[in-house]
Amino acid sequence: MARQLASFCVALSLLALSPVRDAGAVDLPVRKAGLWEMKVLNTGSPAPEMTMQQCTDATTDKDMSTSFSPMGNSICSKQDIQKTATGYVNDSVCGVAGMTIKSHAEISGDFNSAYTVKSTSRSEGGPAGAARDSTTTIEAKWLGACKADQKPGDIMMPGGMKMNIKDMQKLKDLMPKQLPK
């Protein structure tokens, strides 16, 4: 269960990577408004391949950085985003469910039609105690305008589940300020 939670948190943080801004680090571009499809591919993790869609606009991407940056700051001792010749690199160290997760992500693309996030991570600790290496690739592509029944922030998950990223703020408010060690 803890590994599934960690995988979900890593996937969610990678989903949120597109608009994240960290004080003193480089700002990533805001994604083009509309419907984005994100295919999440995992290796070395029990998390299955997943394809989801998100309706977004500039305000929602900026709101995501406001909502997730403080949450990331409370569970991550390091978040460093730097511009490179081919895109961006993000290095982080976070604590989730008694585990330490060290990640390195390479982000490339134009944020208008497509972008890719390739992340490698090492999880240590947790209930099983064994270290685990995993690789996650997010392939995101812009599909066009959001559908008539969608509003910015809506995420359509596999199986038809729909949630709005703005509701994640409510979940963040329920999290303890400091996770138990």
C-alpha positions in Angstrom: 0.0 0.0 0.0 2.8 2.4 0.9 4.6 1.8 -2.4 1.3 2.4 -4.3 0.9 5.6 -2.4 4.4 6.6 -3.2 4.0 5.8 -6.9 0.8 7.8 -6.9 2.5 10.8 -5.2 5.4 10.6 -7.7 3.0 10.4 -10.6 0.9 13.3 -9.2 4.1 15.4 -8.6 5.2 14.7 -12.2 1.8 15.7 -13.4 2.2 18.9 -11.5 5.7 19.5 -12.7 4.6 21.4 -15.8 3.7 24.6 -14.0 5.8 24.2 -10.7 7.9 27.2 -9.7 10.3 27.0 -6.8 11.8 30.2 -5.3 15.3 30.7 -6.7 14.8 28.1 -9.5 13.9 28.5 -13.1 10.2 28.9 -14.1 8.8 26.3 -16.4 6.6 27.6 -19.2 2.8 27.5 -18.7 1.1 24.9 -20.9 -1.1 25.9 -23.8 -4.7 26.2 -22.7 -6.9 23.2 -23.7 -7.1 19.5 -23.3 -3.8 17.6 -22.7 -3.4 13.9 -22.8 -0.8 12.4 -20.5 0.5 8.9 -20.9 2.4 7.7 -17.8 4.7 4.8 -18.3 6.4 3.1 -15.3 9.2 0.6 -15.0 10.4 -0.9 -11.7 7.2 0.2 -10.0 3.9 -1.7 -9.3 2.0 1.3 -10.7 0.4 0.3 -14.1 0.6 2.3 -17.3 -2.0 5.1 -17.2 -3.4 7.6 -19.7 -5.3 10.6 -18.4 -6.5 13.8 -19.8 -6.5 17.3 -18.2 -8.4 20.4 -19.2 -6.2 23.4 -18.3 -5.8 27.1 -18.9 -3.1 29.6 -17.8 -4.8 30.4 -14.5 -5.2 26.8 -13.6 -1.5 26.0 -14.3 -0.5 29.0 -12.1 -2.9 27.9 -9.4 -1.3 24.5 -9.5 2.0 26.0 -8.7 0.5 27.9 -5.8 -1.2 24.7 -4.5 1.5 22.2 -5.0 4.7 24.2 -4.4 3.9 24.6 -0.6 2.9 20.9 -0.4 6.2 20.0 -2.2 8.1 22.3 0.1 6.6 20.5 3.2 7.6 17.0 2.0 10.7 17.7 -0.1 14.0 18.8 1.3 15.3 19.5 -2.2 13.6 20.8 -5.4 15.9 22.2 -8.0 14.7 23.1 -11.5 17.3 24.3 -14.0 17.1 25.3 -17.7 19.3 23.2 -20.0 20.1 23.3 -23.7 17.3 20.8 -24.5 14.7 21.8 -21.9 14.8 21.5 -18.1 16.1 19.3 -15.3 14.5 18.8 -11.9 16.3 17.1 -9.0 14.4 16.5 -5.8 14.5 14.6 -2.5 11.1 14.0 -0.9 9.7 12.0 2.0 6.4 10.1 1.5 4.9 7.4 3.8 8.2 6.9 5.7 10.2 6.6 2.5 12.8 8.9 1.0 12.4 9.3 -2.8 15.3 10.8 -4.7 14.3 11.8 -8.3 16.0 13.2 -11.4 13.6 14.4 -14.2 14.5 15.6 -17.7 11.8 17.7 -19.3 11.7 18.5 -23.0 9.2 19.9 -25.4 7.4 23.1 -26.2 4.5 23.1 -23.8 2.3 24.2 -26.7 1.9 20.9 -28.6 3.8 18.2 -26.6 6.3 17.7 -23.9 8.0 14.7 -22.2 9.1 14.1 -18.7 11.6 11.3 -18.1 12.2 10.6 -14.4 14.4 8.2 -12.6 13.8 7.7 -8.8 15.2 5.7 -6.0 12.9 4.9 -3.0 14.4 3.9 0.3 12.8 3.0 3.6 9.1 2.5 4.2 7.5 -0.6 5.6 9.4 -3.0 3.3 12.7 -1.2 3.9 14.1 -2.3 0.6 15.4 0.2 -1.9 13.6 0.3 -5.3 14.6 2.0 -8.5 12.0 3.1 -10.9 11.6 5.0 -14.2 8.6 7.1 -15.2 8.0 8.7 -18.5 5.1 11.1 -19.1 4.3 11.8 -22.7 2.0 14.7 -22.9 0.3 16.0 -26.0 -2.2 18.8 -26.7 -5.4 17.5 -28.1 -7.3 20.8 -28.7 -10.0 22.6 -26.9 -11.5 21.1 -23.7 -14.7 19.2 -24.2 -18.0 21.0 -23.5 -18.6 19.2 -20.2 -15.0 20.0 -18.9 -13.7 23.0 -17.0 -10.1 24.0 -16.4 -8.5 21.7 -13.7 -10.6 18.7 -14.6 -8.6 15.4 -14.9 -10.2 12.4 -16.5 -8.6 9.3 -15.0 -8.7 5.8 -16.4 -12.1 4.1 -15.9 -13.9 7.3 -16.3 -13.1 8.8 -12.9 -13.1 12.6 -13.0 -11.6 14.9 -10.5 -10.6 18.6 -10.5 -7.0 19.6 -9.6 -8.5 22.5 -7.6 -9.9 19.9 -5.2 -6.4 18.8 -4.4 -6.0 22.0 -2.4 -8.6 20.5 0.0 -6.6 17.3 0.3 -3.4 19.3 0.9 -5.2 21.1 3.8 -5.9 17.7 5.4 -2.3 16.6 5.3 -0.2 17.0 8.4 2.1 20.0 8.3 5.0 17.6 8.9 4.9 13.9 8.1 5.8 11.5 10.9 9.3 10.2 10.7 
